[in-house]
Amino acid sequence: MTKTSAPQTVTVGVLALQGAFSEHVQLLRQAVGELKAKRVDDDSQWTLLEVRTPDELARCNALILPGGESTTMSLVAQRSGLLEPLREFVKVQRNPTWGTCAGLILLAESANRTKKGGQELIGGLDVRVSRNHFGRQTESFQANLDLPFLAHTQGVAAPTSERPFPSVFIRAPVVEKLLPHVEGIQEEEAQDVDGTIVAPSKVPQGDVARQEFEASVEVMARLPGRAKALSDGTTTAKDEGEEGDIIAVRQGNVFGTSFHPELTGDARIHVWWLEQVLEALRRQHAASA
């Protein structure tokens, strides 16, 4: 592993307005420890920060939007003066951002099943999400996931192929449509059926942000048939040969998952994401050098 030339003070924020933010912070601490143990030539110094104000957000190199109530998060963010800074952070600066469950909804450019005026979106992912796709909280479930992108993750005790990722779905959304990549607002979505909302348009600033913005949406994971996932804790989508619902996507350095990795005690996705953060910071550093 070569030593990075990028500035090595990295501040990772977790939006702490509502939801499972403390669980993310705890698992990030675990992930940082695993990363340091494997990347002995990397002198990165990590700061983990709960974000509640624009000033705290401005200190961050990367951000996690946790699971919880997306409507509540958006309303609190708006009232606390954070909503527009969040859009600047994600859509204008294109900083590394990860949303889980409610965070995925907030990062979508379009969401359905939404009461008019009930919530705002941040945007950043050219997808439409279906909110509460699996029903009420009493219909929450766990499933083992086949996550090919973890194959290159460092700091895990056994090969990823031998260890499906156990994850938790609580009133989870799914990505029901990949949207065309457009400059500006998703006009077709804005004119779609009642209950569909869209994120406001923002223009990325700088060459690196523009490159991240122009990336296509990648499908990172799918969920096998739900009945099978519920009845057999050893089955993954790959085993079943099913396409299944889209439950993880990435567009440039904006990442979203339908499920809650922070509730599992398994830090592999957090380790992978921190590695993506380091790579993004290297690109930024190289562009400014």
C-alpha positions, 0 to 999 in steps of 0.5 A: 500500500503506497502512502497517500499524498492527500491531506490526511485530516479527514472529518466524517460527519453524521447528520444528527437531527433524528434517527440512528445517528449514534449507531453510525458513529459507533460503527464508524469508530469500529471501521476506522480501527479496522482500516488503520490496522490494515492500511499501516502505511496510511497516516490518515487521522479521522474525526467523527462529528455529529452534525446539527448546524451549518458550521459543523457541516462546513467542517466535514469532508464526508457525510452520512445521512442516517435512517429514521424519519425522512419527513422529520429530518427534512423539516428539522433541517429546514427549520435549523437552516441546514437544508440548503447547506446540505444541498450545497454539500451534496449537489454543488460540492459533490462531497462523499455522502452516504444515505441509509434508509431515510437518508436514501430518500433524502438523496433521491432526485424523486420520491413517491408516496409523499404528502404534498408539502410534507417534506423536501429532498436534498437530491444527488442520486438520479433515482426515484424511490418508493417510500415505505415499500415493504409496509409498516414498521411491524413488517420489518425484516432481516435479510442476508445480502450478496454485496459484490462491491465488498469483495475488495474491502480490506479489514474483514476477517473472512472472504466476503464471498463466504460471508453474506451481509446481514442487514435490517429493513425497517419501513425501507424504501427501494429504488423503483426507477433509474432516472435519465441524467439531466442538467437541472430538475427532473421535469418528467418526474415533477409532472408525474402522478400525485404524491411524487416530489422532486429535488431542486436543481443545483449546479456542481462547481469545479472540475472534480464536482462536475466529474462526480455529477456526470457519473451514471447511477450504478446498481450496487445491490438487489434484494431476493424475493422477500418471502425467501429472504424471510424464510431462509436466513442463508439465501442471497439474491445471487443464490436465487438468481433473482434480479430483485428490488434495487436496494443500493445505488451509487452515482459518483461519490454519492451512495445510498442503501435502503437498509440499515448497516449501522444496526448490524454490528458489521462494519464492512460497508463502513470500511468500504465507504471510508476507503471511497472517501479517501479516494475522493479526497485524493482526486480532490487533492490531485485536481488542486495540486 
